[in-house]
């Protein structure tokens, strides 16, 4: 059944047909009562059942309740000869696609047009309405350059399942009766038939914006099925490199496959786009006018404008303090493949390492920044938590043998843009890239780079891509402190070395991983010594200026060789090479604690905390140093902070328990040690540490039961802790027998000279003779 010009639908007289789509036919009409042009959409006949009519009335009422200048207003809804119709405001203009085709539009003009539509969509979302059919043909542009979003609230008109609707849609149109969307503009969850929320509209809007900016859609396919699969699983094509990096990053974020990784609200997306327009507009104005030239009107207006200008200048000056500290937030993985997280994490760490070589710049370490992976927290809040002046954000995309890195430097206090750049390189040049980024940022923020630092930043050589991938996988697993991942990391590092025998960094991290395996993994303290030592020496042979290699060498000299002066020289060299090396400062503080140089040890531990302010392990180390310095009141809050940051840090529980044992809180210590052992999955009945706590808490029989179990069979490990259990039970002779075994085996006894746990035997000549073996200077 058709309708012709001159026909009437109540008060509305049809003038001409102006469009036709899957929902039906759109006509230009005349409102005879109010004497104004309107648009009438007459719905397809197959949508005429009673249930559909009820839903249509409900949706029409909801859509008409939205009062926003960038949303088409719904005036009326009715029925004509059994068919539903809508009466809406008439937009004299064209669709968004036609607008874009009329002439080339720059990105600023595009944003100026569509941001109003985005704001209208945010208002709809606030009202609980999801459009579900965002596409260029549903955005109308008036001849005066004003854009409006149409067809609101129609997406839920049919009761067909999302899966059925998806199967019947084509790439270029919405078929009759199908009002859910067009494949090319669908979100992955929409194309998969999953439940939708406002984040689906955010994705679709980003597809429209992408198409306007690039002149092509982000997802393509030769057939409907291929396109559908690309929308659900495929990565979007990169936006043109000539666009501002902030704009590309915002669109990339809105196009994330996982809704949890997208902007969580349209308002957040709009805010970022408006901020980008504002900042780039200010920069363009500054370039045109010069830094200090002001144009003002005459008379009183000139005074007002002048005062406003002075206020703005003072505001800018207040926010132009030098950048002296920086945090590199985890780079976003744009590959669309979660298995590539190791690559984005590794690239993040590489950028941290590059910047960390600049002495004048404080760089937050990896552990703290990785806590913000995938966060939606505002950058000023993150900057305040980390205590930094600037934050580097960005993304990385690996495609074949090439890698694209986008980076943007933001002033943390004001969330204002400072610098942006994109790098497209062969993977073999990734090591060179970290130095290039560091030099560019240093130049931008005018930080001093010494000639030696500049040389190191440009000294990186090309690397075999397969070796680089193995290295990144090794580093990725090496940060997971358990036997399985540490063992896997060692395998990856060995493969990297096999592929590229001169890979010094891989040798250094191989050494470190062996050391960690002796602490957190399934191997003993002495078992890991030989491979850790060999790898550290090889790393130094290949690259004497590698800070990580000096740190590993220092670790071995102190823990295994008891060569204190040699270890200190290595730590100092590591700090000279990389003043932001968390490991160097952290382990150097432990060495100074071992030597009883507590003021220096505390200072180094506090530097480590400054580099890694939200690291549980680093706060625990500072607490450990304060404990050995017998500053118990200061140690307690550090251990509590460590537990607050990581409730699974079982070492922090045990170390806090040691403080409580020294301050007469034995039962609290027992509770903490039991909790620590449960977290670790250890056998409470075979823990000498728990036995000591039992003994000091007056639970002698429980302590003796543990002693019988741990000393049965003359174990090759644990003599040191077993000795402490004998001492706690008052059996000094057996205690010194086991402690002597620990010294003979060169177990980890280097802290004994200043350890409060040995206060009960400190004056005993046998103890004094044993600690003399350590050759710690008085």
C-alpha positions as CSV (number, residue, x, y, z in Angstrom):
1,X,0.0,0.0,0.0
2,X,1.5,3.3,-1.1
3,X,0.9,6.9,-0.3
4,X,1.0,9.8,-2.8
5,X,1.5,13.6,-2.6
6,X,-1.6,15.3,-1.4
7,X,-2.7,12.4,0.8
8,X,-3.2,13.2,4.4
9,X,-2.2,11.5,7.6
10,X,-4.3,13.4,10.1
11,X,-3.0,17.0,10.3
12,X,-0.1,16.2,8.0
13,X,-0.3,16.6,4.2
14,X,2.2,14.6,2.1
15,X,4.4,16.8,-0.2
16,X,6.9,14.3,-1.7
17,X,8.9,11.2,-1.0
18,X,12.4,11.9,0.2
19,X,13.8,8.6,1.2
20,X,13.3,4.8,1.5
21,X,15.0,2.3,3.7
22,X,14.5,-0.9,5.6
23,X,12.0,0.7,8.0
24,X,9.8,2.0,5.3
25,X,9.4,5.2,3.3
26,X,10.2,8.8,4.5
27,X,8.1,11.7,3.1
28,X,8.3,15.4,3.3
29,X,5.0,16.7,4.6
30,X,3.3,19.9,5.8
31,X,1.9,20.4,9.3
32,X,-1.4,22.1,8.4
33,X,-2.0,23.2,12.0
34,X,1.3,24.8,12.8
35,X,2.2,25.6,9.2
36,X,5.7,24.1,9.2
37,X,7.5,21.4,7.2
38,X,7.9,18.0,8.9
39,X,9.2,14.5,8.0
40,X,6.9,11.5,8.1
41,X,8.2,8.0,8.3
42,X,5.6,5.4,7.3
43,X,6.7,2.1,8.7
44,X,6.8,-1.2,6.6
45,X,3.6,-3.2,6.6
46,X,5.2,-6.3,8.2
47,X,5.7,-4.3,11.4
48,X,2.0,-3.9,12.0
49,X,1.3,-6.6,14.6
50,X,-0.2,-5.6,17.9
51,X,2.9,-6.2,20.0
52,X,5.0,-4.2,17.5
53,X,2.5,-1.3,17.7
54,X,2.7,-1.3,21.5
55,X,6.5,-1.3,21.4
56,X,6.5,1.4,18.8
57,X,4.3,3.7,20.9
58,X,6.5,3.1,23.9
59,X,9.8,3.8,22.0
60,X,8.3,6.8,20.2
61,X,7.3,8.3,23.6
62,X,10.8,7.7,24.9
63,X,12.5,9.2,21.9
64,X,10.2,12.2,22.0
65,X,11.2,12.8,25.6
66,X,14.8,13.5,24.6
67,X,15.3,17.2,24.3
68,X,18.6,17.9,22.7
69,X,19.5,20.2,19.7
70,X,21.4,17.5,18.0
71,X,18.7,14.8,18.1
72,X,15.8,14.8,15.7
73,X,12.6,15.8,17.6
74,X,9.7,13.4,17.4
75,X,6.4,15.5,17.1
76,X,3.8,12.8,16.8
77,X,3.1,9.1,16.3
78,X,0.1,7.5,14.8
79,X,-1.6,5.0,12.6
80,X,-2.8,5.2,9.0
81,X,-4.8,2.4,7.5
82,X,-3.2,-0.1,9.9
83,X,0.4,1.2,9.4
84,X,2.4,3.0,12.0
85,X,4.0,6.4,11.3
86,X,6.2,8.9,13.0
87,X,6.2,12.6,12.5
88,X,9.6,14.3,13.1
89,X,11.3,17.6,12.5
90,X,12.3,18.2,8.9
91,X,16.0,18.7,8.2
92,X,16.7,20.5,5.0
93,X,20.1,19.2,4.0
94,X,21.7,15.9,3.4
95,X,23.1,12.7,5.1
96,X,26.5,12.7,6.8
97,X,27.9,10.6,4.0
98,X,26.8,13.1,1.4
99,X,28.2,16.0,3.5
100,X,31.6,14.2,3.6
101,X,31.6,13.6,-0.2
102,X,30.9,17.2,-1.2
103,X,34.4,18.4,-0.4
104,X,37.5,17.4,1.6
105,X,37.0,18.1,5.3
106,X,39.9,18.4,7.7
107,X,39.7,16.6,11.0
108,X,38.8,19.8,13.0
109,X,35.8,20.4,10.8
110,X,34.7,16.8,11.2
111,X,34.9,17.0,15.0
112,X,33.2,20.3,15.1
113,X,30.3,18.8,13.2
114,X,29.9,15.4,15.0
115,X,30.7,16.4,18.6
116,X,27.2,17.8,19.0
117,X,25.7,14.5,17.8
118,X,28.0,12.6,20.3
119,X,26.8,14.9,23.1
120,X,23.2,14.1,22.1
121,X,24.0,10.4,22.2
122,X,25.4,10.8,25.7
123,X,22.2,12.5,26.8
124,X,20.2,9.5,25.4
125,X,22.5,7.1,27.2
126,X,21.9,9.0,30.4
127,X,18.2,8.4,29.8
128,X,18.8,4.7,29.4
129,X,18.3,4.6,25.6
130,X,20.7,2.7,23.3
131,X,20.3,3.7,19.7
132,X,21.8,0.4,18.2
133,X,21.8,1.8,14.6
134,X,24.4,4.5,14.5
135,X,25.5,5.0,10.9
136,X,26.1,8.0,8.5
137,X,22.6,7.7,6.9
138,X,21.0,8.2,10.4
139,X,22.9,11.5,10.9
140,X,21.5,14.4,9.0
141,X,23.3,17.6,8.2
142,X,21.3,20.8,7.7
143,X,22.3,23.3,5.0
144,X,23.5,25.6,7.8
145,X,26.0,22.9,8.9
146,X,24.1,21.6,11.9
147,X,24.0,17.8,12.4
148,X,21.2,15.8,14.0
149,X,20.9,12.2,14.9
150,X,17.8,10.4,13.6
151,X,15.8,7.2,14.1
152,X,16.2,7.1,17.9
153,X,14.5,4.4,19.8
154,X,13.6,2.2,16.8
155,X,16.2,-0.5,17.4
156,X,14.0,-2.6,19.7
157,X,11.0,-2.6,17.3
158,X,11.2,-6.2,16.4
159,X,11.3,-9.2,18.6
160,X,13.6,-11.3,16.4
161,X,16.6,-12.4,18.2
162,X,19.9,-10.4,17.7
163,X,21.4,-13.5,16.1
164,X,18.6,-13.8,13.5
165,X,18.8,-10.1,12.8
166,X,22.5,-10.3,12.3
167,X,22.2,-13.1,9.8
168,X,19.8,-11.2,7.6
169,X,21.7,-7.9,7.4
170,X,24.0,-6.9,4.5
171,X,26.9,-4.6,4.5
172,X,25.3,-1.7,2.7
173,X,21.7,-1.7,3.9
174,X,19.1,-2.6,6.5
175,X,16.6,-5.0,5.0
176,X,12.9,-4.6,5.5
177,X,11.9,-5.3,9.0
178,X,15.5,-5.3,10.3
179,X,16.2,-2.2,12.4
180,X,19.1,-3.4,14.5
181,X,21.9,-2.0,12.5
182,X,24.3,-2.4,9.5
183,X,27.1,-4.9,9.8
184,X,29.9,-2.4,8.9
185,X,28.9,-0.2,11.8
186,X,28.0,-2.9,14.4
187,X,29.9,-3.4,17.5
188,X,31.4,-6.9,17.9
189,X,28.9,-7.8,20.6
190,X,26.1,-6.6,18.4
191,X,27.3,-8.7,15.5
192,X,27.7,-11.7,17.8
193,X,24.1,-11.5,19.1
194,X,25.2,-10.6,22.7
195,X,23.4,-8.3,25.1
196,X,24.1,-4.6,24.3
197,X,24.6,-1.5,26.4
198,X,25.7,2.1,25.6
199,X,29.3,0.9,24.8
200,X,27.9,-0.6,21.7
201,X,26.8,2.8,20.4
202,X,30.3,4.2,21.4
203,X,31.9,1.6,19.0
204,X,29.5,2.4,16.2
205,X,30.0,6.1,16.6
206,X,33.8,5.5,16.4
207,X,33.3,3.6,13.2
208,X,31.4,6.6,11.7
209,X,34.1,9.0,12.9
210,X,36.9,6.7,11.6
211,X,35.2,6.6,8.1
212,X,35.0,10.4,8.0
213,X,38.6,10.8,9.0
214,X,40.1,8.1,6.8
215,X,37.7,8.0,3.9
216,X,37.3,4.3,4.4
217,X,35.8,2.0,7.0
218,X,38.0,0.4,9.7
219,X,36.7,-3.1,8.9
220,X,36.3,-4.5,5.4
221,X,35.3,-7.8,3.8
222,X,34.6,-9.2,0.4
223,X,31.4,-10.8,1.5
224,X,28.9,-10.2,4.3
225,X,30.2,-13.2,6.3
226,X,33.8,-12.1,5.9
227,X,32.9,-8.6,7.0
228,X,31.0,-10.0,10.0
229,X,34.0,-12.0,11.0
230,X,36.3,-9.0,10.6
231,X,34.0,-6.9,12.8
232,X,34.0,-9.5,15.5
233,X,37.6,-10.7,15.4
234,X,39.7,-8.6,13.0
235,X,41.9,-5.6,13.9
236,X,41.0,-2.2,12.5
237,X,43.2,-0.6,9.9
238,X,45.4,2.2,11.3
239,X,44.2,5.8,10.8
240,X,46.3,8.0,8.6
241,X,49.5,9.1,10.3
242,X,48.8,12.8,9.5
243,X,46.0,12.9,12.1
244,X,46.9,14.1,15.6
245,X,48.0,11.2,17.7
246,X,45.5,12.0,20.5
247,X,42.7,11.7,18.0
248,X,43.9,8.4,16.7
249,X,44.4,7.0,20.2
250,X,40.9,8.1,21.2
251,X,39.3,6.4,18.2
252,X,41.4,3.3,18.7
253,X,40.2,3.1,22.3
254,X,36.5,3.5,21.2
255,X,37.1,0.6,18.7
256,X,38.3,-1.9,21.3
257,X,36.8,-5.3,20.7
258,X,36.2,-5.9,24.4
259,X,33.6,-3.4,25.8
260,X,35.5,-3.3,29.0
261,X,38.5,-1.8,27.2
262,X,36.5,0.9,25.5
263,X,35.4,4.3,26.8
264,X,32.9,3.4,29.5
265,X,30.6,6.3,28.7
266,X,30.0,8.5,25.7
267,X,30.6,11.5,27.9
268,X,34.2,10.3,28.5
269,X,34.7,9.9,24.8
270,X,33.3,13.4,24.1
271,X,35.5,14.9,26.8
272,X,38.6,13.6,25.2
273,X,37.6,14.8,21.8
274,X,36.7,18.3,23.1
275,X,40.0,18.4,25.0
276,X,41.9,17.5,21.8
277,X,40.1,20.3,19.9
278,X,40.8,22.8,22.6
279,X,44.5,22.0,23.0
280,X,45.2,22.0,19.3
281,X,43.2,25.1,18.9
282,X,45.2,26.9,21.6
283,X,48.4,25.7,19.9
284,X,47.3,27.0,16.5
285,X,46.3,30.3,17.9
286,X,49.7,30.6,19.6
287,X,51.5,29.9,16.4
288,X,49.5,32.5,14.5
289,X,49.7,35.3,17.1
290,X,53.0,34.7,18.7
291,X,53.6,34.0,22.4
292,X,52.8,37.5,23.8
293,X,50.8,39.4,21.2
294,X,47.2,40.2,22.4
295,X,44.4,41.7,20.4
296,X,41.8,43.5,22.5
297,X,38.9,45.9,21.9
298,X,38.8,49.5,23.1
299,X,37.4,51.1,26.2
300,X,36.0,49.0,29.0
301,X,36.0,45.8,26.9
302,X,39.8,46.2,26.5
303,X,40.2,46.3,30.2
304,X,38.1,43.2,30.7
305,X,39.9,41.3,27.9
306,X,43.3,42.5,29.3
307,X,42.5,41.2,32.7
308,X,41.3,37.9,31.3
309,X,44.5,37.6,29.3
310,X,46.6,38.3,32.3
311,X,44.7,35.7,34.3
312,X,45.2,33.1,31.5
313,X,48.9,33.9,31.3
314,X,49.4,33.5,35.0
315,X,47.4,30.3,34.9
316,X,49.7,28.9,32.2
317,X,52.8,30.1,34.0
318,X,51.6,28.3,37.1
319,X,51.4,25.1,35.1
320,X,54.7,25.4,33.3
321,X,57.0,24.2,36.0
322,X,59.8,22.0,34.6
323,X,59.2,18.3,34.0
324,X,61.5,16.4,36.3
325,X,59.6,13.1,36.8
326,X,57.6,10.9,34.4
327,X,55.6,7.7,34.4
328,X,55.1,5.5,31.3
329,X,51.7,3.9,31.5
330,X,51.3,0.4,30.0
331,X,51.0,0.8,26.2
332,X,47.6,-0.3,24.7
333,X,47.8,-3.4,22.7
334,X,46.1,-2.6,19.4
335,X,46.7,-6.0,17.7
336,X,43.3,-7.3,18.8
337,X,45.1,-10.4,20.0
338,X,45.4,-10.9,23.8
339,X,48.3,-13.2,23.3
340,X,50.3,-10.2,22.1
341,X,50.2,-8.6,25.6
342,X,53.8,-9.7,26.2
343,X,54.8,-7.4,23.3
344,X,53.0,-4.3,24.5
345,X,54.2,-4.9,28.1
346,X,57.7,-5.5,26.8
347,X,57.6,-2.3,24.7
348,X,56.4,-0.4,27.7
349,X,59.3,-1.6,29.8
350,X,61.7,-0.8,26.9
351,X,60.5,2.8,26.9
352,X,60.9,3.0,30.7
353,X,64.5,1.7,30.3
354,X,65.3,4.2,27.7
355,X,64.1,7.2,29.7
356,X,65.6,5.8,32.9
357,X,69.1,6.3,31.6
358,X,68.7,10.1,31.9
359,X,70.1,11.1,35.3
360,X,68.1,14.3,35.5
361,X,64.8,12.6,35.1
362,X,63.0,10.5,37.7
363,X,61.2,7.6,36.0
364,X,58.7,5.4,37.8
365,X,59.5,1.8,37.6
366,X,57.6,-1.0,35.8
367,X,55.9,-2.5,38.9
368,X,54.0,0.6,39.8
369,X,52.9,1.6,36.4
370,X,51.6,-1.9,35.5
371,X,49.0,-1.5,38.2
372,X,47.3,1.0,35.9
373,X,47.0,-1.3,32.9
374,X,43.6,-0.9,31.4
375,X,42.6,1.7,34.0
376,X,40.1,4.5,33.4
377,X,41.3,6.6,36.2
378,X,42.0,10.3,35.3
379,X,45.6,11.1,34.5
380,X,45.8,13.8,37.2
381,X,44.8,11.3,39.8
382,X,47.4,8.8,38.6
383,X,50.1,11.6,38.5
384,X,49.3,12.5,42.1
385,X,49.5,8.9,43.2
386,X,52.8,8.3,41.5
387,X,54.2,11.7,42.3
388,X,55.2,12.6,38.7
389,X,55.0,15.8,36.6
390,X,54.2,14.0,33.3
391,X,52.7,10.8,32.0
392,X,53.5,9.0,28.8
393,X,50.5,7.2,27.2
394,X,50.3,5.4,24.0
395,X,49.7,2.2,22.0
396,X,51.6,-0.4,20.1
397,X,50.6,-2.6,17.2
398,X,52.8,-5.4,15.9
399,X,52.0,-6.5,12.3
400,X,54.4,-9.0,10.7
401,X,57.9,-7.7,10.9
402,X,56.9,-4.1,11.7
403,X,55.8,-2.4,14.8
404,X,53.9,0.9,15.2
405,X,54.2,2.8,18.4
406,X,52.1,5.9,19.2
407,X,53.2,8.0,22.2
408,X,51.7,11.1,23.8
409,X,53.2,13.1,26.7
410,X,50.7,14.6,29.1
411,X,51.3,17.1,31.9
412,X,49.8,15.2,34.9
413,X,48.5,18.2,36.9
414,X,46.4,19.7,34.1
415,X,45.9,16.8,31.8
416,X,47.3,19.0,29.0
417,X,49.1,17.8,25.9
418,X,52.8,18.3,25.7
419,X,54.2,16.2,22.9
420,X,53.1,13.4,20.6
421,X,54.8,11.2,18.0
422,X,54.2,8.0,16.1
423,X,57.0,5.6,15.1
424,X,56.7,2.9,12.4
425,X,59.8,0.6,12.5
426,X,61.0,-2.8,11.7
427,X,61.0,-5.0,14.8
428,X,64.8,-5.4,14.4
429,X,65.1,-1.6,15.2
430,X,63.0,-1.7,18.5
431,X,66.1,-1.4,20.6
432,X,67.1,1.8,18.7
433,X,63.6,3.1,19.1
434,X,63.6,3.3,22.9
435,X,66.6,5.6,22.7
436,X,65.0,7.7,20.0
437,X,61.8,8.2,22.1
438,X,63.9,9.1,25.2
439,X,65.9,11.7,23.2
440,X,62.8,13.2,21.7
441,X,61.1,13.6,25.1
442,X,64.2,14.9,26.7
443,X,64.4,17.6,24.0
444,X,60.7,18.4,24.4
445,X,60.8,18.9,28.1
446,X,64.3,20.5,28.0
447,X,65.9,18.1,30.4
448,X,69.6,17.9,30.5
449,X,71.2,14.9,28.8
450,X,74.9,14.4,29.3
451,X,77.2,13.4,26.4
452,X,77.6,9.9,28.0
453,X,73.9,9.4,28.2
454,X,73.4,10.6,24.7
455,X,76.0,8.1,23.5
456,X,74.3,5.2,25.3
457,X,70.9,6.2,23.9
458,X,72.2,6.1,20.4
459,X,74.4,3.0,20.8
460,X,71.7,0.3,20.4
461,X,72.1,-2.1,17.5
462,X,69.7,-4.0,15.3
463,X,68.4,-7.3,16.7
464,X,67.0,-10.5,15.2
465,X,63.2,-10.2,15.3
466,X,62.8,-13.8,16.5
467,X,65.4,-13.2,19.3
468,X,63.6,-10.0,20.3
469,X,60.3,-11.9,20.5
470,X,61.8,-14.6,22.7
471,X,63.4,-11.9,24.9
472,X,60.1,-10.1,25.4
473,X,58.4,-13.4,26.2
474,X,61.1,-14.2,28.7
475,X,60.7,-10.8,30.4
476,X,56.9,-11.2,30.4
477,X,57.1,-14.6,32.3
478,X,60.0,-13.5,34.4
479,X,57.8,-11.0,36.2
480,X,55.5,-13.8,37.4
481,X,57.4,-15.1,40.4
482,X,56.5,-18.7,40.4
483,X,58.3,-21.9,39.4
484,X,56.4,-22.5,36.2
485,X,56.8,-19.0,34.8
486,X,60.4,-18.5,35.9
487,X,61.3,-21.8,34.3
488,X,59.5,-20.8,31.1
489,X,61.3,-17.4,31.2
490,X,64.6,-19.1,31.3
491,X,63.8,-21.1,28.3
492,X,62.8,-18.0,26.3
493,X,66.0,-16.2,27.3
494,X,68.1,-19.1,26.2
495,X,66.3,-19.2,22.9
496,X,67.0,-15.5,22.4
497,X,70.7,-16.1,23.1
498,X,70.8,-19.0,20.7
499,X,69.3,-16.8,18.0
500,X,71.5,-13.9,18.8
501,X,74.6,-14.8,20.8
502,X,75.6,-11.2,21.5
503,X,72.3,-10.3,23.1
504,X,73.7,-8.9,26.4
505,X,70.3,-7.8,27.8
506,X,69.0,-11.4,27.5
507,X,72.0,-12.7,29.4
508,X,71.4,-10.1,32.1
509,X,67.8,-11.0,32.6
510,X,68.7,-14.7,32.4
511,X,70.9,-14.2,35.4
512,X,68.3,-12.3,37.3
513,X,65.7,-15.0,36.6
514,X,68.0,-17.7,37.9
515,X,68.4,-15.7,41.1
516,X,64.7,-15.2,41.5
517,X,64.1,-18.9,40.9
518,X,66.2,-19.6,43.9
519,X,63.9,-17.3,46.0
520,X,60.4,-17.8,44.5
521,X,60.8,-21.0,42.5
522,X,61.4,-24.6,43.2
523,X,65.3,-24.5,43.3
524,X,67.6,-24.0,46.2
525,X,69.8,-21.0,47.0
526,X,73.0,-22.9,46.0
527,X,71.5,-24.6,43.0
528,X,71.0,-21.4,41.0
529,X,74.4,-19.9,41.8
530,X,76.4,-21.3,38.8
531,X,73.9,-20.4,36.0
532,X,73.2,-17.0,37.5
533,X,77.0,-16.2,37.8
534,X,77.8,-17.4,34.2
535,X,75.0,-15.4,32.6
536,X,75.9,-12.2,34.6
537,X,79.6,-12.4,33.6
538,X,78.7,-13.0,29.9
539,X,76.3,-10.0,29.9
540,X,79.2,-7.8,31.3
541,X,81.6,-9.2,28.7
542,X,79.2,-8.3,25.9
543,X,78.1,-4.9,27.3
544,X,80.1,-3.3,30.2
545,X,77.6,-0.4,30.2
546,X,74.5,-2.5,30.9
547,X,73.2,-1.6,34.4
548,X,71.2,-4.8,34.8
549,X,74.4,-6.9,34.3
550,X,76.2,-4.9,37.1
551,X,73.3,-5.4,39.4
552,X,73.2,-9.2,38.9
553,X,77.0,-9.3,39.3
554,X,76.7,-7.4,42.6
555,X,74.0,-9.7,43.8
556,X,76.3,-12.7,43.3
557,X,79.3,-11.1,44.9
558,X,77.4,-10.2,48.0
559,X,75.2,-13.3,48.5
560,X,77.6,-16.0,47.4
561,X,81.2,-14.6,47.6
562,X,80.7,-12.2,50.5
563,X,82.8,-9.7,48.6
564,X,81.2,-6.6,50.1
565,X,83.5,-4.0,48.5
566,X,83.2,-5.6,45.1
567,X,79.4,-5.8,45.4
568,X,79.2,-2.1,46.4
569,X,81.3,-1.0,43.4
570,X,79.0,-2.9,41.1
571,X,75.9,-1.4,42.6
572,X,77.4,2.1,42.4
573,X,78.3,1.5,38.8
574,X,74.7,0.3,38.0
575,X,73.3,3.4,39.6
576,X,75.8,5.6,37.6
577,X,74.6,3.9,34.4
578,X,70.9,4.0,35.3
579,X,70.0,6.3,38.1
580,X,66.4,5.1,37.8
581,X,67.2,1.4,38.2
582,X,64.8,0.1,40.8
583,X,66.8,-3.1,41.3
584,X,70.1,-1.3,41.8
585,X,68.7,1.0,44.5
586,X,66.6,-1.7,46.1
587,X,69.4,-4.3,46.3
588,X,72.0,-1.7,47.2
589,X,69.9,-0.8,50.2
590,X,69.9,-4.5,51.2
591,X,73.7,-4.6,50.9
592,X,74.1,-1.5,53.1
593,X,71.7,-3.1,55.6
594,X,73.9,-6.2,55.6
595,X,76.9,-4.1,56.4
596,X,75.1,-2.2,59.2
597,X,75.2,1.1,57.4
598,X,71.6,1.9,58.2
599,X,71.2,5.6,57.4
600,X,72.5,5.0,53.9
601,X,70.5,1.8,53.6
602,X,67.3,3.7,54.5
603,X,68.1,6.4,52.1
604,X,68.6,3.9,49.2
605,X,65.4,2.1,50.1
606,X,63.4,5.3,50.2
607,X,64.8,6.1,46.7
608,X,63.5,2.8,45.6
609,X,60.1,3.6,47.0
610,X,60.1,6.9,45.1
611,X,60.7,5.0,41.9
612,X,58.1,2.4,42.6
613,X,55.6,4.1,45.0
614,X,52.8,1.5,44.8
615,X,55.0,-1.6,44.8
616,X,54.3,-4.0,47.7
617,X,57.7,-5.6,47.4
618,X,59.6,-2.3,47.6
619,X,57.6,-1.1,50.7
620,X,58.4,-4.5,52.3
621,X,62.1,-4.0,51.6
622,X,62.1,-0.5,53.3
623,X,60.3,-2.1,56.2
624,X,62.9,-4.8,56.4
625,X,65.7,-2.2,56.5
626,X,63.9,-0.3,59.3
627,X,63.4,-3.5,61.2
628,X,67.1,-4.4,61.1
629,X,67.9,-0.8,62.1
630,X,65.6,-1.5,65.1
631,X,63.2,1.3,64.2
632,X,60.2,-1.0,64.8
633,X,57.6,1.8,65.0
634,X,58.7,3.0,61.5
635,X,58.8,-0.5,60.1
636,X,55.3,-1.5,60.9
637,X,53.4,1.0,58.6
638,X,55.7,0.0,55.7
639,X,54.8,-3.7,56.1
640,X,51.1,-2.8,56.5
641,X,51.3,-0.7,53.3
642,X,53.0,-3.6,51.5
643,X,50.1,-5.9,52.5
644,X,47.5,-3.3,51.6
645,X,49.1,-3.0,48.1
646,X,49.3,-6.8,47.7
647,X,47.4,-9.1,50.0
648,X,49.2,-12.1,48.6
649,X,52.7,-10.8,49.5
650,X,53.4,-13.5,52.0
651,X,56.9,-12.2,52.8
652,X,55.4,-9.0,54.1
653,X,53.3,-10.9,56.6
654,X,56.3,-12.8,57.9
655,X,58.5,-9.7,58.2
656,X,55.7,-7.9,60.1
657,X,55.5,-10.9,62.4
658,X,59.3,-10.6,63.1
659,X,58.7,-7.0,64.3
660,X,55.8,-8.2,66.5
661,X,58.1,-10.9,68.0
662,X,60.6,-8.2,68.9
663,X,57.9,-6.0,70.5
664,X,56.2,-8.6,72.6
665,X,53.2,-9.4,70.3
666,X,53.9,-13.1,69.9
667,X,50.3,-14.2,69.3
668,X,49.8,-11.5,66.6
669,X,53.0,-12.8,65.0
670,X,51.7,-16.4,65.1
671,X,48.5,-15.3,63.3
672,X,50.5,-13.4,60.6
673,X,52.9,-16.3,60.0
674,X,50.1,-18.8,59.7
675,X,48.4,-16.5,57.2
676,X,51.6,-16.1,55.2
677,X,52.1,-19.9,55.0
678,X,48.5,-20.4,53.8
679,X,48.9,-17.9,51.1
680,X,52.1,-19.6,50.0
681,X,50.5,-23.0,50.1
682,X,53.2,-24.3,52.6
683,X,52.8,-27.0,55.2
684,X,52.3,-25.3,58.6
685,X,53.5,-28.4,60.4
686,X,57.0,-28.1,58.8
687,X,57.7,-24.4,59.2
688,X,60.6,-23.5,61.5
689,X,59.6,-19.8,61.3
690,X,56.2,-20.7,62.7
691,X,57.9,-22.9,65.3
692,X,59.9,-20.0,66.5
693,X,56.7,-17.9,66.9
694,X,55.1,-20.8,68.8
695,X,58.0,-21.0,71.2
696,X,58.1,-17.3,71.9
697,X,54.3,-17.4,72.4
698,X,54.6,-20.0,75.0
699,X,53.3,-22.9,72.9
700,X,56.4,-25.1,73.5
701,X,54.8,-28.4,72.6
702,X,53.6,-27.1,69.2
703,X,57.1,-25.7,68.6
704,X,58.7,-29.1,69.5
705,X,56.4,-30.9,67.1
706,X,57.5,-28.7,64.3
707,X,61.1,-29.2,65.2
708,X,60.8,-33.0,65.1
709,X,59.4,-32.8,61.6
710,X,61.8,-30.3,60.1
711,X,64.9,-32.0,61.4
712,X,64.0,-35.5,60.5
713,X,66.1,-37.0,57.7
714,X,68.9,-34.4,58.0
715,X,67.6,-32.1,55.2
716,X,70.0,-30.2,52.9
717,X,68.1,-27.0,53.2
718,X,66.7,-24.9,56.1
719,X,69.5,-25.3,58.7
720,X,69.5,-21.6,59.3
721,X,65.8,-21.4,60.3
722,X,66.1,-24.6,62.2
723,X,68.9,-23.1,64.3
724,X,66.7,-20.2,65.2
725,X,64.0,-22.7,66.3
726,X,66.5,-24.4,68.6
727,X,67.6,-21.0,70.1
728,X,63.9,-20.1,70.7
729,X,63.5,-23.4,72.6
730,X,66.6,-22.6,74.7
731,X,68.8,-25.3,73.2
732,X,71.9,-23.3,72.3
733,X,74.2,-26.2,71.6
734,X,72.0,-27.8,69.0
735,X,71.2,-24.3,67.7
736,X,74.9,-23.6,67.0
737,X,75.3,-27.0,65.5
738,X,72.7,-26.3,62.9
739,X,73.8,-22.7,62.4
740,X,77.4,-23.9,61.7
741,X,76.0,-26.2,59.1
742,X,74.3,-23.2,57.4
743,X,77.6,-21.3,57.4
744,X,79.5,-24.3,56.0
745,X,77.0,-24.6,53.2
746,X,77.1,-20.8,52.7
747,X,73.3,-20.5,52.9
748,X,71.8,-17.0,53.1
749,X,73.4,-16.1,56.4
750,X,74.7,-12.7,55.5
751,X,72.2,-10.7,57.5
752,X,73.0,-12.4,60.8
753,X,75.4,-9.9,62.3
754,X,72.6,-7.3,62.7
755,X,69.5,-9.5,62.8
756,X,67.5,-8.9,66.0
757,X,66.5,-12.6,66.0
758,X,70.0,-13.5,67.2
759,X,70.0,-11.2,70.2
760,X,69.7,-14.1,72.6
761,X,73.0,-15.5,71.5
762,X,74.8,-12.4,70.3
763,X,77.3,-12.3,73.1
764,X,78.1,-16.0,72.8
765,X,81.7,-16.5,71.4
766,X,80.4,-19.2,69.0
767,X,78.1,-16.7,67.3
768,X,80.8,-14.0,67.2
769,X,83.2,-16.5,65.5
770,X,80.6,-17.5,62.9
771,X,79.8,-13.9,61.9
772,X,83.5,-13.1,61.7
773,X,83.5,-15.5,58.7
774,X,81.4,-13.0,56.9
775,X,84.3,-10.5,56.9
776,X,81.9,-7.6,57.4
777,X,83.8,-4.4,58.3
778,X,83.3,-3.0,61.8
